[in-house]
C-alpha cells in the first residue's frame, strides 16, 4: 500500500484527480463529547447562557465540512452536495463506558472525483468543538472522543463500512 500524498521523492503533494471520473460519493462519521450530567441537562433544557447549543453545533458542523480544504493542507476543495449533522443526547447507561454527553453523526455527499471522508470527519469534529466552546464556562472537563469514519461509498473502492461500529 502506498501513500498517495507523497511523491517518488518523498515530498507531500495534492493528488492529481484530473483523470478520475465524477461519481456520487457519501461519507458518514461520528464523534462523542462527554460531560457532567448537569452540563447535559443545561444543553437539553435550552438553558445554556450562550444559547441553543445543539442548533449552533449543527450549523458549525456543516460550516466545518464546507471549509475542510482550508484546514487540511492536501484536501481538494469540493462542491459539497449534502451535509447534515445529527446530535443525540446520551443519558447514563446508554454507553458501555457510562459516559453522558452528545453523540454526533455527520453525513456528507458530493458528486466528484475524490472522496468526502475528511469533510464528514471535520463536520463531526467541529460540532463537538462547538459544544465544548459553548459549555466550557460550566464544564472545562468535557472530553471529545470516538471521532471516526463509519461509512464511505462511491469512487473506485466502492462501499466501506466500519466493522466495529
C-alpha positions in Angstrom: 0.0 0.0 0.0 1.4 3.4 -0.9 0.6 6.9 0.5 -0.9 8.9 -2.3 0.0 12.3 -0.8 3.8 11.5 -1.1 5.6 11.6 -4.4 8.5 9.4 -5.5 10.9 11.9 -3.9 9.2 11.8 -0.6 7.6 15.2 -1.0 4.0 15.9 0.0 1.6 16.8 -2.8 -2.0 17.2 -3.6 -3.1 14.1 -5.5 -3.9 14.7 -9.2 -7.5 13.6 -9.7 -8.0 15.2 -13.1 -8.3 11.9 -14.9 -10.8 10.3 -12.5 -14.5 10.1 -13.3 -17.1 12.0 -11.3 -19.1 9.6 -9.1 -21.6 10.1 -6.3 -19.8 9.8 -3.0 -21.0 9.8 0.6 -19.4 9.5 3.9 -20.7 9.2 7.5 -18.6 10.0 10.5 -19.3 10.2 14.2 -17.9 11.7 17.4 -18.8 12.0 21.1 -18.4 14.7 23.6 -18.7 13.6 27.2 -19.6 15.9 30.1 -21.1 16.2 33.5 -24.8 15.3 33.8 -25.6 18.9 34.8 -24.0 20.2 31.6 -26.1 17.8 29.5 -29.2 19.0 31.4 -28.3 22.6 30.6 -28.0 21.8 26.9 -31.1 19.7 26.6 -33.2 22.2 28.6 -32.1 25.1 26.4 -30.8 27.0 29.4 -27.2 27.3 28.4 -26.1 31.0 28.6 -24.7 31.2 25.1 -28.0 30.0 23.5 -29.2 26.9 21.7 -26.1 24.7 21.9 -27.4 21.9 19.6 -28.6 24.2 16.8 -25.3 26.1 16.9 -23.3 22.8 16.8 -25.3 21.5 13.8 -24.7 24.7 11.8 -21.0 24.8 12.8 -20.6 21.2 11.7 -22.0 21.9 8.3 -19.8 25.0 8.0 -16.8 22.9 9.0 -17.5 20.4 6.3 -17.6 23.3 3.7 -14.2 24.6 4.9 -12.3 21.3 5.2 -9.9 22.1 2.3 -8.9 25.3 4.2 -8.0 23.3 7.2 -6.4 20.1 5.9 -3.5 21.0 3.6 -3.8 18.3 0.9 -7.6 18.1 0.7 -9.2 19.1 -2.5 -11.9 21.8 -2.4 -15.2 20.0 -3.0 -18.5 21.3 -4.2 -20.4 19.5 -1.4 -24.0 18.5 -2.4 -25.1 17.3 1.1 -24.1 18.0 4.6 -26.1 17.0 7.7 -25.2 16.9 11.4 -27.3 15.0 13.8 -26.9 15.3 17.6 -28.3 12.9 20.2 -28.1 13.4 23.9 -26.8 10.3 25.6 -28.0 9.6 29.2 -26.4 7.5 31.8 -26.5 3.8 30.9 -26.7 4.3 27.2 -22.9 3.8 26.6 -20.9 0.9 27.9 -18.4 3.3 29.5 -21.2 5.1 31.4 -20.4 8.5 29.9 -23.1 11.0 29.3 -22.9 13.7 26.6 -23.8 14.3 22.9 -23.3 11.8 20.1 -22.6 13.5 16.8 -23.3 11.9 13.4 -22.2 13.8 10.3 -23.2 12.8 6.7 -21.6 14.5 3.7 -22.1 13.9 0.0 -20.6 15.0 -3.3 -20.6 14.2 -6.9 -16.9 14.5 -7.8 -13.5 13.0 -8.4 -12.4 12.4 -4.9 -13.9 11.2 -1.6 -15.7 13.2 1.1 -14.5 11.4 4.2 -12.4 14.3 5.5 -15.5 16.6 5.3 -17.6 14.2 7.3 -14.8 13.8 9.9 -14.3 17.6 10.1 -18.1 18.1 10.5 -18.2 15.7 13.4 -15.1 17.3 15.0 -16.3 20.9 14.6 -19.7 20.1 16.0 -18.0 18.6 19.1 -15.7 21.5 19.5 -18.6 24.0 19.2 -20.4 22.2 22.0 -17.2 22.4 24.1 -16.9 26.1 23.3 -20.4 26.9 24.3 -20.3 25.0 27.6 -16.7 25.4 28.8 -17.7 28.0 31.3 -19.6 25.4 33.3 -17.6 22.3 32.5 -14.0 22.5 31.4 -13.6 18.8 32.0 -15.6 17.8 28.9 -13.8 15.5 26.5 -14.1 14.6 22.9 -13.6 11.1 21.7 -14.5 8.5 19.1 -14.1 10.7 16.1 -14.1 8.1 13.3 -15.4 7.2 9.9 -18.3 4.8 9.9 -19.1 4.5 6.2 -18.0 5.7 2.8 -19.3 4.8 -0.6 -18.5 5.7 -4.2 -15.4 6.0 -6.3 -13.1 3.2 -7.3 -13.1 1.5 -4.0 -16.9 1.5 -3.6 -18.5 0.7 -0.2 -16.5 0.6 3.0 -18.2 0.0 6.4 -16.6 0.1 9.9 -16.9 -3.4 11.2 -16.7 -2.5 14.9 -19.5 0.1 15.0 
